[in-house]
């Protein structure tokens, strides 16, 4: 009769369990880092569009800033937030802008100025 012994099968199962125990946490770490980078790149893209908007429309403190203009500019550059993500835009003045992009777990920021 040919086949594997119980000891051989248990040895293979143990090796596979050890490999899985090390691979799964590493994989989860890659997923978290990738999602954080998506947030950061999206925040940087939104920040770039806001800076372009401010340069085109003038000083942000002069009252020429409106959210509809910003949304149209984002659409013009084909920038949109991934589904489930939210953006917070903090504008102190035209030289000090922060964009925060996040979902339930992940967060990315991009800042112009101090």
JOHUVEN-V410338 format. One record per pair of residues at least 24 apart in sequence whose ideal C-beta (glycine too) atoms are under 7 Angstrom apart, sorted by the first residue. I is the first residue (numbers start at 1). J is the second residue. D is the distance in whole Angstrom. If there is no record, write none. Layout:
i = (I & I)
j = (J & J)
d = (D & D)
This chain:
i = (35 & 36 & 36 & 36 & 38 & 39 & 39 & 39 & 39 & 39 & 40 & 40 & 42 & 42 & 42 & 42 & 42 & 43 & 43 & 43 & 43 & 43 & 43 & 44 & 45 & 46 & 46 & 46 & 46 & 46 & 47 & 47 & 47 & 47 & 49 & 49 & 49 & 49 & 50 & 50 & 50 & 51 & 51 & 54 & 59 & 60 & 60 & 60 & 61)
j = (106 & 106 & 107 & 108 & 82 & 101 & 102 & 106 & 107 & 108 & 108 & 110 & 81 & 82 & 85 & 101 & 108 & 99 & 100 & 101 & 108 & 109 & 110 & 110 & 79 & 74 & 79 & 87 & 99 & 101 & 97 & 99 & 110 & 112 & 73 & 74 & 77 & 79 & 89 & 97 & 99 & 97 & 112 & 94 & 94 & 91 & 93 & 94 & 93)
d = (4 & 5 & 7 & 6 & 7 & 5 & 6 & 5 & 6 & 3 & 3 & 7 & 6 & 7 & 7 & 5 & 6 & 4 & 7 & 4 & 5 & 6 & 4 & 4 & 5 & 7 & 6 & 6 & 5 & 7 & 6 & 5 & 4 & 6 & 5 & 5 & 5 & 6 & 7 & 6 & 7 & 7 & 6 & 5 & 6 & 6 & 6 & 5 & 6)
